[in-house]
């Protein structure tokens, strides 16, 4: 008997990485942080952000941790995402940043 769920559990998803420049006037403050975490929580993928390509990495699904990043306008926000819906999650995260979180 073949168990498809067992196969899914053993799948390994290579991390996807990308970056985007924060264009909204006040950077990653409270409101954009909440928008980012709400978007991230809509995916099963592990989503992390950092201000440098080599980290330190922050869980994008934690509003408190995201707000601690304190990224100003013009900073480059790096994403590292892995999971079954990683590509969709990365597309959504980049769109949110490019759109200035609806504030730019």
C-alpha positions as CSV (number, residue, x, y, z in Angstrom):
1,X,0.0,0.0,0.0
2,X,1.3,3.4,-1.0
3,X,0.9,6.3,1.5
4,X,1.0,9.6,-0.3
5,X,1.1,11.6,2.9
6,X,4.2,9.7,4.0
7,X,5.8,10.8,0.7
8,X,4.9,14.4,1.3
9,X,6.4,14.4,4.8
10,X,9.7,13.2,3.4
11,X,9.9,15.8,0.6
12,X,12.7,18.3,1.0
13,X,12.1,21.8,-0.3
14,X,15.2,23.8,-1.3
15,X,15.1,27.3,0.2
16,X,14.1,30.0,-2.2
17,X,15.8,33.4,-1.7
18,X,15.2,36.8,-3.1
19,X,15.4,40.4,-1.9
20,X,13.5,43.7,-2.4
21,X,14.2,47.3,-1.4
22,X,11.8,48.9,1.1
23,X,10.1,51.8,-0.8
24,X,7.5,52.9,1.7
25,X,8.4,56.2,3.5
26,X,8.8,54.8,7.0
27,X,10.3,51.3,6.3
28,X,9.2,48.3,8.2
29,X,7.4,49.9,11.1
30,X,4.3,48.5,12.9
31,X,1.7,48.6,10.1
32,X,3.9,47.0,7.4
33,X,5.2,44.5,9.9
34,X,1.6,43.3,10.6
35,X,0.8,43.2,6.9
36,X,3.9,41.1,6.2
37,X,3.2,38.7,9.0
38,X,-0.5,38.3,8.0
39,X,0.6,37.6,4.4
40,X,3.3,35.1,5.7
41,X,0.7,33.3,7.9
42,X,-1.3,32.5,4.8
43,X,1.3,30.0,3.6
44,X,2.5,26.8,5.1
45,X,6.1,27.5,4.0
46,X,8.7,28.6,6.5
47,X,9.3,32.3,5.7
48,X,12.2,34.2,7.1
49,X,13.5,37.8,6.6
50,X,16.9,39.5,7.1
51,X,18.6,42.8,6.4
52,X,21.7,40.9,5.1
53,X,21.9,38.0,2.7
54,X,23.6,35.9,5.3
55,X,21.2,36.8,8.2
56,X,20.5,36.8,11.0
57,X,17.2,35.4,9.9
58,X,13.8,36.4,11.6
59,X,10.6,34.4,11.5
60,X,8.3,36.4,9.2
61,X,5.2,34.9,10.9
62,X,6.0,36.6,14.2
63,X,4.8,40.3,14.3
64,X,7.0,41.0,17.4
65,X,10.1,39.6,15.7
66,X,9.5,41.4,12.4
67,X,9.0,44.7,14.2
68,X,12.4,44.2,15.9
69,X,14.1,44.2,12.5
70,X,13.5,48.0,12.3
71,X,14.3,48.2,8.6
72,X,14.3,51.8,7.3
73,X,13.2,53.0,3.9
74,X,15.8,52.1,1.3
75,X,16.9,49.0,3.2
76,X,17.1,45.7,1.3
77,X,14.9,43.0,2.8
78,X,16.1,39.5,2.1
79,X,13.7,36.5,2.1
80,X,14.5,32.8,2.6
81,X,11.5,30.6,2.1
82,X,11.0,26.8,2.0
83,X,8.0,24.6,1.8
84,X,5.4,23.2,-0.6
85,X,3.9,26.7,-1.3
86,X,7.3,28.5,-1.2
87,X,7.1,29.9,-4.7
88,X,3.7,31.4,-4.1
89,X,4.8,32.8,-0.8
90,X,7.9,34.4,-2.3
91,X,5.9,36.0,-5.0
92,X,3.4,37.4,-2.5
93,X,6.1,38.7,-0.1
94,X,8.0,40.4,-3.0
95,X,4.7,42.0,-4.3
96,X,3.9,43.3,-0.9
97,X,7.3,45.0,-0.5
98,X,7.4,46.3,-4.1
99,X,3.9,47.8,-3.5
100,X,5.2,49.6,-0.4
101,X,2.8,47.7,1.8
102,X,0.1,49.9,0.2
103,X,1.7,53.0,1.7
104,X,4.0,54.2,-1.0
